[in-house]
Amino acid sequence: MNVHAAAPATIDLAAIKSRQQVAWGSGDYTVVGATLQIVGEMLCEAVDLRSNQRVLDVAAGNGNATLAAARRFADVVSTDYVGALLERGRERAQADRLPVTFQEADAEALPFADASFDVVLSTFGVMFTPNQQQAANELKRVCRPGGKIGMANWTPESFIGRLFKIIGKYVPPAPGMKSPALWGSKAHLDTLFGSKATVAAESKNFAFRYKSPEHWVEIFRSYYGPVVKAFATLDPQAREALEADLYALLDEFNEAEDGTLVIPSEYLEVVVTKGR
């Protein structure tokens, strides 16, 4: 009997990241992302953001936390590795006459000096990085001692966590890849940020509100990158099966009884305080 276990395959993180960029750049995430604005507002309150603070929004998407911080008169830098998403955030900031600096940046290799920011934010963004430990290290590195890292992360059993499990059934993740929903577990966050940081986490719910289950499917199939790419990848029979699974998930979670759709999705509101 061969007692030597096979060595695990090396994960090509660069290739995974490239595919993720394509996925999040497809569709138009702003159509979905803008509905989540309240999460950014609540996160700024959770970190007790002050107007004299320098703030970095990482994997900012279309800028929900960015705008929330700018509305509180902070000095905000908004970053993402998908330029098209940053452009949507820039448009929103200009429409609201909010001064924000926008800069393309990889969450795993932030182009800023150590301890550059008082507050580092991410709403449903950093959680999707391929190298989770490296991303957490970067958040800590650019945050000043005593500063705060605020995040909103979907939990494993949330509606969105379940959505990603369904997508993974049809478009399996690369072998060895860790689930993004691990960021919705306090125990995992304690491991990522280590003993020199204090992690506080509170369960919250965001309610997706759409005209109907069909409306939700239409929007996510057209604009939410991972769902757009899943449907584009599959053959017609698999697309039909995926759509059936999505409707079953919506039926399980939908609390509305008037034909509309109201689905609460649990997320973890996280405040990490960096040690001095």
N, C-alpha and C positions, 0 to 999 in steps of 0.2 A: 504493500500500500504506500502511496506517495504521501509522506507526512508534511511535505512542503506546500504551504498555501500559495496559491497564485498571487502574484503581486498585483495590487489594484492598478487599474489603468490610470495613466496620468490625465488629469482633467485639463483640457485646453481652455483656460479661462478667457484668453483673448478672443478665441473664436466664439465662445458663448456670449461674451460682451458685445461682439460685433452683431450677432444675431439679435440680441436684445435691443440694440440701437435701431435696427431695421424694424423690429416689431413695434417699439414705442413711437417710432417715426411714421408708422403707417396709420391710416385713418386720420382722426383729429382728436387727440385726447382731451383737448379743451372742452369739447361738447359734454363729456362726462365729468372732467376734472372741475369745471366751474361750479358744478352742483355741490361739491365738497367744501366750498369756501368756509363754512361755519367751523370746520375742523381746524383750519389755520387760525381762525379768530380765538377759538377756545385754547389752542396750544400756546398762543402768545400770553393769554391770561395765566395759564398753568405755570409758565416759566417766570411770571411776574416781570414781564419785559418793561424796560424803562427807556425813556426818550433819548437818553444820552449814551445808549449802548450801540456798539458795533455788532451787527448781526449777519450771519451767513446762512442762507437757505441752500441746502445741498440736495441734489436730485429734485430740483424745485418744480419740475413739470411746467404747468402753465401759471405757477406763481401764487398759489393760495396763501401759504405762510409768508411769502415775500410781501404781498399786498397788506396782509394783516399787520406785519411788523412795521411797514412803511406808514400805515395809518396811525401808528402810535409814535411817529416821528423819530424812529430809530434810523441809524445809518446802515442801509441794507445792501448786501451783495447777493445776487441771485444766480445760482449756477445749475447747469444740467449738461449732460453729454449729448443731448439731442437739440441741435440748434433751432429746429422748427418750433419746439416747445418753448424755448426761451423767447422766441419772437412773439409768440402769443402772450407770454407774460409781459413783455415790453409794451405791447399794444394796450393791455389792460392797465398797466401803470400810467401810460401816457393819457389814457382816457380819464383816469381818476386824478391826474396831475400829481402823481407821487414820484419823488426823485428816488430812483433805484439804479444801481450799477448791475448790468447783466454781463455774465462771462461764461463761456463754455468751459466746463471742467469735469473731470472724471472723479466720482466720489471716492475712488480707491487711490487717487493720486492728486490731491487738491493742491493747486499752485499758489499756496499761501504759506507764510512763515509760521513757525510755531507760535502758539498763544496770540494769534492775530485778532480773535473775536471774543466778545463777552458772552454771546449766545450763538449756538449753532442749532438750526432747525431742520426738520425733514418730515413732511407729511406723505406717507405712503410712497416714499421714494428710495431712500437708502436701503430699505428692506429687500429690494430686488437686485442688489449687487451680487455678482458671482462669488467674490471672495469676502465673506462676511467679516472675518476677523480684521482683514486689512481695512475695510471700510470703517469699522468701529475705531480702529487705531487712528485713522485719519481724522475722524470727528473729534477724538480726544486731543490729538496733536495741535489742531488749529484753535482749540478752545483754551482760553487762559485759565490758570489755576484759580479755583473758586468759581469759575464760570459754569454755565448750564447748557446742556444738550437736550433739546426738546424734540420728541418724535411722536408720530401717530403711526401705529403699525397694526395691520389686520391680524387677528388671532387665527390659530389653525382651524378652529371649528366655526368661525364666522361664515356669513354668507359668501364673502369674497374668498375666504380660505377654501371653502367647499367648491367655489367656482374654479379655482386653480387646480384642485384635485381632478375635477371633471376634464378640464383642458389637458391635464397631464395624462389622462387615460387615452386620449386620442393623439396627442403630440407629446410623447414621453420626454422628460428632461434628460439632460446628459447624465450618464452614470456617475454617481458620486456627488452630484449637486445637492446642496442642502436646500430645504424648502424655505422660501422667503418668509413664510408664516412663522418660522421659528423666532423671528423678531417680535412676534406677539406673545412670547413667553418670557416672563420675568426671570425665570431660572436661566434661560439662555442669555438674556441681556446681562445678568450678573457675571456670567462666564466671559462674554465678549468684552465688557468694560473693566473687569478686574477689581481687585480689592482697593485700589486707589481712587475709586469713584463710588458714589452713593446712587443707587438706582431706586427711584420711586415710580410706581406704575399703578394706574387706575383703569379699570374696565369702563369703556364708554360705548355708546351705540350711535352710529350714523344711520339715518333712515333714507334709503333710496326711494324717491317718490316719482313715479312715472304714470302716464295716462292709462296703461294697461300692461299686462305681461308681454303682449305683442310689441308694444312700443319700446319696452326695455330691450327685447331681443333685437329689434331694428336698430336702436341706438348703439348698443354694444357691438353688434355685428358689423356696423358701419364705421364706428369711430374708436372703439377701445382696442388698442394695438394687439394685445395677446389674443383676443377673440377674433379680430380681423384676420390675423395670420393663421390661426387654427383653421378657420373656414377656408382660407385660400390654399392651405396645404392639403386638405382632405379631398378624397374622391366623393362623388355625389351621394353614394350610399352612406359613407361615414359622416358626411355633413348632415344628412337627415337624422342619423342616430344622435349626433352631438346636439342638434336642435331639440330633439325629444328629451334628452337629458337636461338641457337648460330649462325647458318648460316644467319638467318635474321638480327641479330645484326651486324655481320660482313659486310653484304651487305649494311646496313645503314651507317656504319662509314667508309668503305673502300674508300680511295681516289685514289687508283691505277686503271688505265684503261688498263693495259698490262697483266692482268692475275695474277699478284703478289698481295700482300696485304700490304698496307701502311695505318695504322690507328693511327691518333693522339689521345692520351688520356690525358685529362687535369689533372694536379695536382697542388697543392698549395705548393710553395716553401716558407717555413716558417722560420723566424729567431726571436726567443724569447730572449730578453735581460733581464736577471734577475736583479731586483733592488738591490742596494747596501745597 
